Amino acid sequence: MKSLMFVAGNSEKHLKKAGGVDTDAVIIDLEDAVAPEDKDEARRCASEFLETGRKRSYLRINAIETSYFLDDLSLVWKHPFSCLKGIMLPKTNDVHDLVLVDRLLDSKGVGEDFEVIPLLETAAGIQNVSLIAAASKRVKRLAFGSIDFALDIGAEQSESGTELLYARSAIVVASKAAGLESPIDTVYPDFKNTEGLREETRRAKILGFGAKLAIHPNQIPVINQTFQPSQKAIEEAKRILEYVEKNGSAVFKLDGKMIDEPIIKQAKLIVNAVN
């Protein structure tokens, strides 16, 4: 997955449109995008959308410490929707959050293939990220929430993202150490600023992120394109693999570059990403 788009759970209009957006997955938001008085309505609208089975979907439920948490999570086992692949757990602070969710899902017979995406958006979450990454078989990838994180640590957000570099790097390293998929980068709030989004997505990709959260359909083409390997990179990777297949060498010189095992592995990743 390269792109995951948030859609407010209580907006039937936006949910209907989401089915036709070229995002890899829809995240139905029952948390920040929904006022307290609209939580019940959001669950109803979410259920109706999931019944259509039109799009790979996740639910961003409310945090564990809220009074909405159990009602949100119960949608998972009350209505076993085929297109609902997992939940996003906001403000995941430590392993105990995931242990609790695991126990609840296990008690209702929900299989381990049902994904839980920890959203890391606090100082505690980043401090415990390595433990969180290895806490559950249901955790396949991590996600970063920069807005709440910056607020939590008292940082001033900038276009360069310097204040977020440590947190982003910690998430990437913890993900790889735990054998997870490349993590999901935070939203870019200014959905009209295409070039700003492109630059931030490019920086996240360089750091090791493999996908990005979106808040508007117009952001999806930029995100998908940025995470797609360039044509130059694809052609170079194919030449490397063709040489290896023909000559069986693990260390060689090609196009003026020394090629060894790590570069061969990278070439396989690039070719697999476009096949």
C-alpha contacts under 8 A as a table, 3 or more apart, distances in Angstrom:
res1	aa1	res2	aa2	distance
1	M	4	L	7.55
1	M	24	D	5.65
1	M	25	A	7.58
1	M	210	G	7.51
1	M	211	A	6.21
2	K	24	D	6.54
2	K	210	G	6.14
2	K	211	A	3.98
2	K	212	K	6.29
2	K	223	I	6.97
2	K	224	N	5.74
2	K	227	F	6.39
3	S	23	T	5.48
3	S	24	D	5.37
3	S	25	A	6.73
3	S	211	A	5.49
3	S	212	K	5.27
3	S	213	L	6.03
3	S	214	A	6.91
3	S	220	I	6.43
3	S	223	I	6.31
3	S	224	N	6.27
4	L	23	T	6.02
4	L	24	D	5.92
4	L	25	A	4.78
4	L	26	V	5.60
4	L	27	I	6.51
4	L	211	A	7.61
4	L	212	K	6.46
4	L	213	L	4.97
4	L	214	A	5.99
5	M	23	T	6.52
5	M	25	A	6.48
5	M	26	V	4.98
5	M	27	I	5.74
5	M	213	L	5.77
5	M	214	A	4.46
5	M	215	I	5.63
5	M	216	H	6.95
5	M	217	P	7.48
5	M	220	I	7.80
6	F	26	V	6.07
6	F	27	I	4.66
6	F	28	I	5.95
6	F	29	D	6.14
6	F	213	L	7.27
6	F	214	A	6.12
6	F	215	I	5.23
6	F	216	H	7.66
7	V	11	S	7.73
7	V	14	H	6.60
7	V	15	L	6.42
7	V	18	A	7.42
7	V	26	V	6.95
7	V	27	I	6.14
7	V	28	I	5.10
7	V	29	D	5.73
7	V	215	I	7.13
8	A	11	S	5.60
8	A	14	H	7.32
8	A	15	L	7.53
8	A	28	I	6.07
8	A	29	D	4.93
8	A	30	L	6.85
8	A	33	A	5.36
8	A	34	V	6.61
8	A	42	A	7.78
9	G	12	E	7.61
9	G	15	L	7.39
9	G	28	I	5.26
9	G	29	D	5.04
9	G	30	L	5.36
9	G	33	A	7.53
9	G	34	V	6.96
9	G	42	A	4.52
9	G	43	R	6.81
9	G	45	C	6.28
9	G	46	A	5.57
10	N	30	L	7.78
10	N	34	V	6.67
10	N	38	D	6.86
10	N	39	K	7.57
10	N	41	E	5.82
10	N	42	A	3.84
10	N	43	R	7.41
10	N	44	R	7.94
10	N	45	C	5.83
10	N	46	A	7.36
11	S	14	H	5.41
11	S	15	L	6.16
11	S	42	A	7.46
11	S	45	C	7.24
12	E	15	L	5.08
12	E	16	K	6.11
12	E	45	C	6.14
13	K	16	K	5.36
13	K	17	K	6.46
14	H	17	K	5.06
14	H	18	A	6.05
15	L	18	A	4.98
15	L	19	G	6.87
15	L	49	F	6.67
16	K	19	G	5.76
16	K	20	G	7.82
16	K	49	F	7.31
17	K	20	G	5.72
17	K	21	V	6.90
18	A	21	V	5.17
18	A	26	V	7.12
18	A	217	P	7.96
19	G	54	R	6.09
19	G	55	K	5.87
21	V	217	P	6.41
22	D	220	I	6.91
22	D	221	P	7.77
23	T	26	V	6.96
23	T	217	P	7.87
23	T	220	I	6.01
24	D	56	R	7.12
25	A	55	K	6.71
25	A	56	R	4.95
25	A	57	S	5.41
25	A	58	Y	7.37
26	V	55	K	6.96
26	V	56	R	6.38
26	V	57	S	4.76
26	V	58	Y	6.25
27	I	57	S	5.76
27	I	58	Y	4.67
27	I	59	L	5.47
27	I	60	R	6.29
27	I	88	M	8.00
28	I	46	A	6.76
28	I	57	S	7.16
28	I	58	Y	6.14
28	I	59	L	4.87
28	I	60	R	6.02
29	D	32	D	7.06
29	D	33	A	6.19
29	D	34	V	7.37
29	D	59	L	6.17
29	D	60	R	4.89
29	D	61	I	6.88
30	L	33	A	6.70
30	L	34	V	5.89
30	L	39	K	6.76
30	L	42	A	6.30
30	L	43	R	7.21
30	L	59	L	7.10
30	L	60	R	5.76
30	L	61	I	5.33
30	L	62	N	6.41
30	L	72	D	7.54
31	E	34	V	5.72
31	E	60	R	6.43
31	E	61	I	5.81
31	E	62	N	4.86
31	E	63	A	7.85
32	D	35	A	7.47
34	V	38	D	6.09
34	V	39	K	6.31
34	V	42	A	7.21
35	A	38	D	5.32
35	A	39	K	6.65
36	P	39	K	5.58
37	E	40	D	7.58
38	D	41	E	5.24
38	D	42	A	6.12
39	K	42	A	5.04
39	K	43	R	6.41
39	K	68	Y	7.76
40	D	43	R	5.26
40	D	44	R	6.41
41	E	44	R	5.05
41	E	45	C	6.18
42	A	45	C	5.13
42	A	46	A	5.95
43	R	46	A	5.02
43	R	47	S	6.12
43	R	72	D	7.06
43	R	75	L	7.71
44	R	47	S	5.20
44	R	48	E	6.40
45	C	48	E	5.14
45	C	49	F	6.27
46	A	49	F	5.17
46	A	50	L	6.12
47	S	50	L	5.12
47	S	51	E	6.10
47	S	75	L	7.67
47	S	79	H	7.79
48	E	51	E	5.18
48	E	52	T	6.93
49	F	52	T	5.57
49	F	53	G	7.39
50	L	53	G	5.37
50	L	54	R	7.56
50	L	57	S	7.65
50	L	81	F	6.13
50	L	83	C	6.58
50	L	84	L	6.85
51	E	81	F	6.35
53	G	56	R	7.75
53	G	81	F	7.19
53	G	82	S	6.46
53	G	83	C	5.08
54	R	83	C	7.14
55	K	83	C	6.21
56	R	83	C	5.10
56	R	84	L	6.41
56	R	85	K	6.75
57	S	83	C	5.85
57	S	84	L	4.86
57	S	85	K	5.94
57	S	86	G	7.33
58	Y	84	L	5.66
58	Y	85	K	5.83
58	Y	86	G	4.98
58	Y	87	I	5.06
58	Y	88	M	6.75
59	L	84	L	7.71
59	L	86	G	6.66
59	L	87	I	4.60
59	L	88	M	5.95
60	R	87	I	5.67
60	R	88	M	4.48
60	R	89	L	6.24
60	R	90	P	7.12
61	I	69	F	6.50
61	I	72	D	5.62
61	I	73	L	6.73
61	I	87	I	6.83
61	I	88	M	6.44
61	I	89	L	6.21
61	I	90	P	7.20
62	N	66	T	6.58
62	N	68	Y	6.03
62	N	69	F	5.08
62	N	72	D	6.95
62	N	89	L	7.31
62	N	90	P	6.71
63	A	66	T	5.63
63	A	68	Y	7.86
63	A	69	F	5.94
63	A	89	L	6.55
63	A	90	P	5.44
63	A	91	K	6.42
63	A	92	T	7.94
64	I	69	F	5.41
64	I	70	L	7.97
64	I	97	D	7.21
65	E	69	F	7.31
66	T	69	F	5.73
67	S	70	L	7.32
68	Y	71	D	5.51
68	Y	72	D	6.14
69	F	72	D	5.27
69	F	73	L	6.17
70	L	73	L	5.08
70	L	74	S	5.96
71	D	74	S	5.24
71	D	75	L	7.06
72	D	75	L	5.81
73	L	76	V	5.76
73	L	77	W	7.94
74	S	77	W	5.67
74	S	78	K	5.98
75	L	78	K	5.18
75	L	79	H	5.87
75	L	80	P	7.92
76	V	79	H	6.02
76	V	80	P	6.00
76	V	81	F	7.67
76	V	84	L	7.97
77	W	80	P	5.53
77	W	105	L	7.97
77	W	108	K	6.55
77	W	109	G	7.99
77	W	110	V	6.96
80	P	84	L	7.75
81	F	84	L	5.41
82	S	85	K	7.53
85	K	114	F	5.72
85	K	115	E	6.12
86	G	114	F	5.18
86	G	115	E	4.20
86	G	116	V	5.55
86	G	117	I	7.45
87	I	115	E	6.37
87	I	116	V	5.08
87	I	117	I	6.17
88	M	116	V	5.86
88	M	117	I	4.57
88	M	118	P	5.94
88	M	119	L	6.47
89	L	92	T	6.22
89	L	116	V	6.86
89	L	117	I	6.01
89	L	118	P	4.97
89	L	119	L	5.66
90	P	118	P	6.52
90	P	119	L	4.83
90	P	120	L	7.07
90	P	121	E	7.53
91	K	118	P	7.65
91	K	119	L	5.86
91	K	120	L	5.81
91	K	121	E	5.54
91	K	122	T	6.42
91	K	125	G	7.19
92	T	97	D	6.35
92	T	98	L	7.83
92	T	118	P	5.63
92	T	119	L	5.83
92	T	120	L	5.72
92	T	121	E	7.47
92	T	122	T	7.90
92	T	125	G	5.85
93	N	97	D	7.01
93	N	120	L	7.24
93	N	122	T	6.92
93	N	124	A	5.24
93	N	125	G	4.01
93	N	126	I	7.78
93	N	128	N	6.96
94	D	97	D	5.93
94	D	98	L	7.55
94	D	124	A	7.21
94	D	125	G	6.14
94	D	128	N	5.85
94	D	129	V	7.71
94	D	131	L	7.33
94	D	132	I	6.03
95	V	98	L	5.32
95	V	99	V	6.21
95	V	128	N	7.91
95	V	131	L	6.38
95	V	132	I	5.20
95	V	135	A	5.86
96	H	99	V	4.94
96	H	100	L	6.15
97	D	100	L	5.39
97	D	101	V	6.45
98	L	101	V	5.06
98	L	102	D	5.96
98	L	132	I	7.63
98	L	135	A	6.77
98	L	136	S	6.85
99	V	102	D	5.09
99	V	103	R	6.17
99	V	135	A	7.43
99	V	136	S	7.45
100	L	103	R	5.24
100	L	104	L	6.31
101	V	104	L	5.19
101	V	105	L	6.18
102	D	105	L	5.20
102	D	106	D	5.94
102	D	136	S	7.47
102	D	138	R	7.94
103	R	106	D	5.04
103	R	107	S	5.99
104	L	107	S	5.17
104	L	108	K	6.55
105	L	108	K	5.28
105	L	109	G	6.40
105	L	110	V	5.16
105	L	111	G	7.76
106	D	109	G	5.09
106	D	110	V	5.59
106	D	111	G	7.15
107	S	110	V	7.64
110	V	114	F	6.95
111	G	114	F	5.83
112	E	115	E	7.34
112	E	137	K	6.60
112	E	138	R	5.59
113	D	138	R	6.35
114	F	138	R	6.23
115	E	138	R	4.79
115	E	139	V	5.98
115	E	140	K	6.66
116	V	138	R	5.42
116	V	139	V	5.14
116	V	140	K	7.34
117	I	139	V	5.90
117	I	140	K	7.09
117	I	141	R	6.08
117	I	142	L	5.65
117	I	143	A	6.66
118	P	132	I	7.83
118	P	139	V	7.38
118	P	141	R	7.73
118	P	142	L	5.46
118	P	143	A	6.16
119	L	142	L	6.49
119	L	143	A	4.80
119	L	144	F	5.63
119	L	145	G	6.26
120	L	125	G	5.33
120	L	126	I	6.46
120	L	129	V	7.87
120	L	142	L	7.46
120	L	143	A	6.09
120	L	144	F	4.97
120	L	145	G	5.76
120	L	149	F	7.76
121	E	125	G	6.52
121	E	126	I	7.55
121	E	144	F	6.19
121	E	145	G	4.56
121	E	146	S	6.08
121	E	147	I	7.49
121	E	148	D	5.42
121	E	149	F	4.34
121	E	152	D	7.98
122	T	125	G	5.12
122	T	126	I	6.47
122	T	148	D	6.71
122	T	149	F	4.69
122	T	152	D	5.88
122	T	153	I	7.60
123	A	126	I	5.26
123	A	127	Q	6.09
123	A	149	F	6.61
123	A	152	D	6.61
123	A	153	I	6.43
124	A	127	Q	5.02
124	A	128	N	6.15
125	G	128	N	5.20
125	G	129	V	5.74
125	G	132	I	7.94
126	I	129	V	4.90
126	I	167	A	6.24
126	I	170	A	7.07
126	I	171	I	7.30
128	N	131	L	5.52
128	N	132	I	6.18
129	V	132	I	4.97
129	V	133	A	6.01
129	V	170	A	7.28
129	V	171	I	6.53
129	V	174	A	6.37
130	S	133	A	5.20
130	S	134	A	6.62
130	S	171	I	7.93
130	S	174	A	4.82
130	S	175	S	7.55
130	S	177	A	7.94
130	S	178	A	7.55
131	L	134	A	5.39
131	L	135	A	6.00
132	I	135	A	5.05
132	I	136	S	7.89
133	A	136	S	7.59
133	A	139	V	6.89
133	A	141	R	7.73
133	A	142	L	7.11
133	A	174	A	6.34
133	A	175	S	6.08
133	A	178	A	6.03
133	A	180	L	7.55
134	A	137	K	7.80
134	A	139	V	7.72
134	A	178	A	5.61
135	A	139	V	7.52
136	S	139	V	5.46
137	K	140	K	7.26
139	V	142	L	7.40
139	V	180	L	7.75
140	K	180	L	5.37
140	K	181	E	6.03
141	R	175	S	6.94
141	R	180	L	5.47
141	R	181	E	5.12
141	R	182	S	6.48
141	R	183	P	5.35
141	R	184	I	7.35
142	L	171	I	7.22
142	L	175	S	6.97
142	L	182	S	7.82
142	L	183	P	4.90
142	L	184	I	6.22
143	A	183	P	5.66
143	A	184	I	4.50
143	A	185	D	5.98
143	A	186	T	7.02
144	F	168	R	7.37
144	F	171	I	7.70
144	F	183	P	7.86
144	F	184	I	6.37
144	F	185	D	5.30
144	F	186	T	4.98
145	G	148	D	6.23
145	G	149	F	6.29
145	G	185	D	7.56
145	G	186	T	5.01
145	G	187	V	7.25
146	S	149	F	4.87
146	S	150	A	5.88
146	S	164	L	7.21
146	S	186	T	5.80
146	S	187	V	7.65
147	I	150	A	5.36
147	I	151	L	6.36
148	D	151	L	5.03
148	D	152	D	6.02
149	F	152	D	5.00
149	F	153	I	6.35
150	A	153	I	5.39
150	A	154	G	5.86
150	A	155	A	4.85
150	A	156	E	6.72
150	A	157	Q	6.72
150	A	163	E	7.85
150	A	164	L	7.64
151	L	154	G	5.07
151	L	155	A	6.27
151	L	156	E	7.92
152	D	155	A	7.81
155	A	163	E	6.64
156	E	163	E	7.41
157	Q	161	G	6.73
157	Q	163	E	6.77
158	S	161	G	5.36
158	S	162	T	7.19
158	S	163	E	7.44
159	E	196	G	7.86
161	G	164	L	5.36
161	G	165	L	6.55
161	G	200	E	7.97
162	T	165	L	5.28
163	E	166	Y	7.40
164	L	167	A	5.44
164	L	168	R	6.12
165	L	168	R	5.22
165	L	169	S	6.05
166	Y	169	S	5.23
166	Y	170	A	6.05
167	A	170	A	5.09
167	A	171	I	6.27
168	R	171	I	5.24
168	R	172	V	6.37
168	R	185	D	7.95
168	R	204	A	7.95
168	R	207	L	7.64
169	S	172	V	5.14
169	S	173	V	6.12
169	S	207	L	6.70
170	A	173	V	5.26
170	A	174	A	6.03
171	I	174	A	5.23
171	I	175	S	6.03
171	I	183	P	7.15
172	V	175	S	5.14
172	V	176	K	6.33
172	V	182	S	6.91
172	V	183	P	6.34
172	V	207	L	7.43
172	V	208	G	6.03
172	V	209	F	6.63
173	V	176	K	5.33
173	V	177	A	6.08
174	A	177	A	5.10
174	A	178	A	6.14
175	S	178	A	5.31
175	S	179	G	6.25
175	S	180	L	5.03
175	S	181	E	6.83
175	S	182	S	6.61
175	S	183	P	6.75
176	K	179	G	5.00
176	K	180	L	5.76
176	K	181	E	7.36
176	K	182	S	7.22
177	A	180	L	7.68
180	L	183	P	7.93
181	E	210	G	7.91
182	S	208	G	6.69
182	S	209	F	5.36
182	S	210	G	4.89
182	S	211	A	7.52
183	P	208	G	7.72
183	P	209	F	5.07
183	P	210	G	5.79
183	P	211	A	6.63
184	I	209	F	5.94
184	I	210	G	6.12
184	I	211	A	4.61
184	I	212	K	5.00
184	I	213	L	6.72
185	D	201	T	7.97
185	D	204	A	6.69
185	D	209	F	6.28
185	D	210	G	7.78
185	D	211	A	6.10
185	D	212	K	4.46
185	D	213	L	6.15
186	T	212	K	6.09
186	T	213	L	5.52
187	V	212	K	6.77
187	V	213	L	4.83
187	V	214	A	5.38
187	V	215	I	6.81
188	Y	191	F	6.76
188	Y	197	L	6.19
188	Y	200	E	7.84
188	Y	213	L	7.79
188	Y	214	A	6.93
188	Y	215	I	7.71
189	P	215	I	7.26
190	D	193	N	5.60
190	D	197	L	7.87
191	F	194	T	6.98
191	F	197	L	7.67
191	F	215	I	7.26
191	F	216	H	6.42
191	F	218	N	7.30
191	F	219	Q	6.52
193	N	196	G	5.34
193	N	197	L	6.30
194	T	197	L	5.15
194	T	198	R	6.16
194	T	219	Q	7.32
194	T	222	V	7.41
195	E	198	R	4.94
195	E	199	E	6.15
196	G	199	E	5.24
196	G	200	E	6.20
197	L	200	E	5.21
197	L	201	T	6.00
197	L	219	Q	7.60
197	L	222	V	7.48
197	L	223	I	7.89
198	R	201	T	5.19
198	R	202	R	6.06
198	R	222	V	6.15
198	R	223	I	7.04
198	R	226	T	6.91
199	E	202	R	5.03
199	E	203	R	6.26
200	E	203	R	5.13
200	E	204	A	6.25
201	T	204	A	5.06
201	T	205	K	6.16
201	T	212	K	7.19
201	T	223	I	6.61
201	T	226	T	6.75
201	T	227	F	7.83
202	R	205	K	5.09
202	R	206	I	6.25
202	R	226	T	6.33
202	R	227	F	7.70
203	R	206	I	5.10
203	R	207	L	6.37
204	A	207	L	5.14
204	A	208	G	6.46
204	A	209	F	5.40
205	K	208	G	5.17
205	K	209	F	4.89
205	K	210	G	6.22
205	K	211	A	7.90
205	K	227	F	6.72
206	I	209	F	7.36
209	F	212	K	7.81
210	G	227	F	6.79
211	A	223	I	7.71
211	A	227	F	7.03
212	K	223	I	6.79
214	A	217	P	7.59
214	A	219	Q	6.25
214	A	220	I	6.88
215	I	219	Q	7.42
216	H	219	Q	5.65
216	H	220	I	7.43
217	P	220	I	5.53
218	N	221	P	6.76
218	N	222	V	7.90
219	Q	222	V	5.64
219	Q	223	I	6.35
220	I	223	I	5.18
220	I	224	N	6.03
221	P	224	N	5.22
221	P	225	Q	5.94
222	V	225	Q	5.22
222	V	226	T	6.03
223	I	226	T	5.25
223	I	227	F	6.30
224	N	227	F	5.46
224	N	228	Q	6.17
225	Q	228	Q	5.10
226	T	229	P	7.60
228	Q	273	A	7.77
228	Q	274	V	7.71
229	P	233	A	6.17
229	P	234	I	6.41
229	P	270	I	6.57
229	P	273	A	7.80
229	P	274	V	7.76
230	S	233	A	5.15
230	S	234	I	6.25
231	Q	234	I	5.03
231	Q	235	E	6.14
232	K	235	E	5.27
232	K	236	E	6.18
233	A	236	E	5.15
233	A	237	A	6.06
233	A	270	I	7.60
234	I	237	A	5.13
234	I	238	K	6.20
234	I	267	A	7.93
234	I	270	I	6.38
234	I	271	V	6.36
235	E	238	K	5.16
235	E	239	R	6.30
236	E	239	R	5.15
236	E	240	I	6.32
236	E	267	A	7.87
237	A	240	I	5.13
237	A	241	L	6.29
237	A	264	I	7.86
237	A	266	Q	7.89
237	A	267	A	4.41
237	A	268	K	7.10
237	A	270	I	6.74
237	A	271	V	6.64
238	K	241	L	5.18
238	K	242	E	6.01
238	K	267	A	7.16
238	K	271	V	6.88
239	R	242	E	5.08
239	R	243	Y	6.16
240	I	243	Y	5.21
240	I	244	V	6.30
240	I	254	L	7.54
240	I	259	I	7.96
240	I	264	I	6.84
240	I	267	A	6.98
241	L	244	V	5.00
241	L	245	E	6.05
241	L	264	I	7.04
241	L	267	A	7.01
241	L	268	K	7.34
242	E	245	E	5.12
242	E	246	K	6.16
243	Y	246	K	5.17
243	Y	247	N	5.86
243	Y	248	G	7.49
243	Y	249	S	7.98
244	V	247	N	5.24
244	V	248	G	4.67
244	V	249	S	5.62
244	V	250	A	7.17
245	E	248	G	5.57
249	S	252	F	6.62
250	A	259	I	7.57
250	A	260	D	5.56
250	A	261	E	5.72
250	A	264	I	7.83
251	V	258	M	7.23
251	V	259	I	5.50
251	V	260	D	4.45
251	V	261	E	6.93
252	F	258	M	5.88
252	F	259	I	5.25
252	F	260	D	6.73
253	K	256	G	6.25
253	K	257	K	5.43
253	K	258	M	4.54
253	K	259	I	5.77
254	L	257	K	5.32
254	L	258	M	6.52
254	L	259	I	6.84
259	I	263	I	6.00
259	I	264	I	7.04
260	D	263	I	5.55
260	D	264	I	6.27
261	E	264	I	5.01
261	E	265	K	6.20
262	P	265	K	5.09
262	P	266	Q	6.27
263	I	266	Q	4.98
263	I	267	A	6.19
264	I	267	A	5.01
264	I	268	K	6.38
265	K	268	K	5.14
265	K	269	L	6.41
266	Q	269	L	5.06
266	Q	270	I	6.30
267	A	270	I	5.13
267	A	271	V	6.26
268	K	271	V	5.23
268	K	272	N	6.00
269	L	272	N	5.15
269	L	273	A	6.08
270	I	273	A	5.15
270	I	274	V	6.84
271	V	274	V	5.54
271	V	275	N	6.38
272	N	275	N	5.18
